[in-house]
Amino acid sequence: MPSLTLAHISDLHIGPLPRAGLRALAGKRVTGFLSWRLKRSKIHRREVLDVLAADLAQQKPDHIAVTGDLVNIALPDEFAQAQAFLQTIGSADHVTVVPGNHDAYVSLPWAQAAGLWDAYMTGRHGDGADRPPRDVRDFPFVRRVGGIALIGVSTALPTRPFSAAGELGPEQMQRLDSILEELGEAGAFRILLIHHPPFGGGAYKRKSLRDAATLAEVIRKRGCELMLHGHTHMSQLGRMQGPSTSVPVIGVPSASAVLTDHRDPSRYHIYRLSRGERDDGAWTLSVSMRELKADGSGFAPIGEIVLLGETNPPVLQQCA
């Protein structure tokens, strides 16, 4: 029986902020810098990420998905900090990353920004080549892990101050349509990795996915088996309609958040997928949730979601 375990983390917001001069903080960065100093630095703690990394090592998932916002205000040294942290949780063939809006907080040359994480985004692209993305417009990419297809899209784009919206754009959407169709015909278990919640109303308007309605049409036509997102810093379970049944859509809180009034504390999910030997090749999927302990000393299990693949894609059976 083929099986795989996939851990999902998001919104790392790795601190502390590197030192920066006044010129570097001009424009939108100044609002993010002030937000960090006054509020966010008290919420997003590097020591939480270190505890999470240790717990991941104990759990030994086969693969780890990171759905964006590794940095805070897109200072060049932040991307190097994020690269160093990624190396602590796994090699590039063990970890897959997609960028979030904070990873495109301001416009930077790709090679100086999220391009430092190219190895974690290397996969097959719409042109058929297996390579890293060339910039944020060069998504989706596909990574195959056994019978699982991880499809990474980018909703990251620079926006005006006080906006955290995202967008795939028409070209990426068209490539995604083709990729989902091809992988669906091949019988792959398709997991879409996206930073912003992929449905309308998944976030406040200024933080939402602008082309969510178009994405919904693609999913309605092509389907996928699971969608994983971050961005809201909360645990979320939703659905989107596929060609024949609904698609589970699951979000996780910020990986670095301490237990405060800020929504949910640090939490991550471990997805256990297995494929039976029946003629229909149905998948079984269970999701266990691990949360930061109140004293910050480690992570503990807090519940499980069970999804059964009696049909493909799987449908939600129960939530505990």
Secondary structure by P-SEA (a helix, b strand, c coil): cccbbbbbbccccccccccccccccccaaaaaaaaaaccccccccaaaaaaaaaaaaaacccbbbbcccccccccaaaaaaaaaaaaaacccccbbbbbccccccccccccccccccccccccccccccccccccccccbbbbbcccbbbbbbbcccccccccccccccaaaaaaaaaaaaaaaaaccbbbbbbccccccccccccccccaaaaaaaaaaaccccbbbbccccbbbbbccccccbbbbbbbbcccccccccccccbbbbbbbbbbcccccbbbbbbbbbbbbccccccccccbbbbbbcccccccccccc
